């Protein structure tokens, strides 16, 4: 009987020790949860204060800056006049190659002047989107600038195509430059 009592005492002591250890673990878990909630609240506060990076959004202001920059790129130093002259001397294949070249130059220009400093891959993926929008803005602005400044612009469709191709590069560079002005 004494053997059973000693075993029972031993079991009760172990149970008390286990209960004490469980309380300690429960207290530690409670403290860790509290710290986790504090960190989550702090993270939420920081994300609200920081807000969205300006390169992520495309606004009407960005489009307007792109149009102005593209127009300045086309009209500055009468670039369109030289583009009209070059267009009459090149063939359609070379004119067509100027479109992807202008896009590539715009991408290189934007990367090295603004997007290179961005280390976050989520933000860097917006470079092609911004570039594509600015490229379209530059091509449309080129078309309207040539229409405005060259009275015979639409007389020959092939020549008009080549003229837009030759002037687009300067419009893309102007649009990309204007887009980067005022960026954080």
Order of alpha helices (4+ residues) and beta strands (2+ residues): alpha-alpha-alpha-alpha-alpha-alpha-alpha
